[in-house]
Amino acid sequence: MISTHVLDTAKGAPGVGIHVSLSIQSNTSSDDNDAAPVFTPVASGTTNDDGRLPDWLDGKTLNPGTYRIHFDLEDYLTQNRQPVFYPHADIVFVVADPAQHFHIPLLLSPYGYSTYRGS
């Protein structure tokens, strides 16, 4: 299971209405090493009033691999009258054991963001 949520640290509130997508890397290291990673969409959704995406995988089975969560931030920041320095954020991480829970939150402010593996 992969879950995520967004916390707007500048407002001290959840990041509501942010479009988020999850993809898995579909090319491997044995492919052309000069090629940019290619990601295949897995799921997408919009954060709720708590800044979360409940059930965004809709029962899909995870496979081991390299995943990317893409957060579209520009509309959210604009609507909240915050400067747009980072129009989006991508978090790339490895799922070695798909039976584990991977909680990947995004802490957001106008001029920075951070992430960690949560529980």
N, C-alpha and C positions, 0 to 999 in steps of 0.2 A: 504494500500500500504506500502511495505517495500522497502526502497532504501538504498544504501550504496555507499561509495567511499573510496579510500585509498589515503592519502597524505604522501609522504615520507619527513619527516621534516629534515632529514639529507641532502637530496639533494635539498630541497625546490622545489619539483616537484611532480606531480601525480605519484602514484604507478601503473605503466602500466604492464599489462600481469599477474596479480595475480589471481589465481583460487580461487573462492569464492563459498561456498555452504550454502544454507539455509535449516534448518530442523525444524520440530515441535516435541516437546516432546510427546511421545505416551503413556507413562505410567503415572499414576496419584498418588497422595499422598495416595490414598486408596489401591494402590498396595503394594507389599512387600517393607517396608520402608528401608530395607537393600540393595535393588537392586539399581544398578547405573541407572541413567536416560537413557531411550531409546529414541532416536530421529529418526524420519522418514523423509527422504529427501523430500523437496518441490521444490527446484529450485537450479540451479548452473549456473555459467558463469565465464568469464574472464574479468577483468577490461580493459576498452578501453584506448585510448590515453589521456583521461582526468581523468583516475583513477576511472571511474564510471561503473556501470552495468545498462545501460538503458534497460527497459522492460524485466528484467530478470525473472519476475513472469509470463510473457506472458499471462496476463488476468486471472490468477488463483485467486480464491476467498480466502480471509483470514478467518480463524476461530479464535476465542479467544483461547489463550493458551500460553505456554512457547516456545519460539523460540531460535534457536542457529544459529549464522552466524559463519562459519568456514573459516578462511583466511589461505591459504597455502602460507607461506612466504619464505620457504627455497630456492626454485628455483629463486625467484625474488631477494633475498639478494645475493645469489651466483653470479647471472648474473650481478649484479651491484657492484660486488667486495666489498661487505659489510660483516662483520662477521655474522655468523648465531648463535645467542644465542637463539632466539625464532623461531623455525622452523614453528610454526603455532600459530594462536591466535583464541580463541573462545570467542564470546560475546553472553551471554545468557540474554534474556530480555522477559518481559511479554507483550502480546497484550491483553488488556482488551476490547478495543473497536476497532474492525477491520475496522470501517469506518474512523478512523484517519490515518494520514500519519506518518509512523515511519522511520525516516532517521537516520541510524546508521553508522557514519563514523569511520574510523580507522586512527589515526595519528601514523605513524611508524618511528622508528629509530632503529639502530642496537641493542641497549641494552634496549629498552623500547617501549611501545606502550600505547596509551590511546584512549578513546572513549567517546562519549556523545550522547545524543539524540538531533539531529539537527532538522532543519525545512525544 
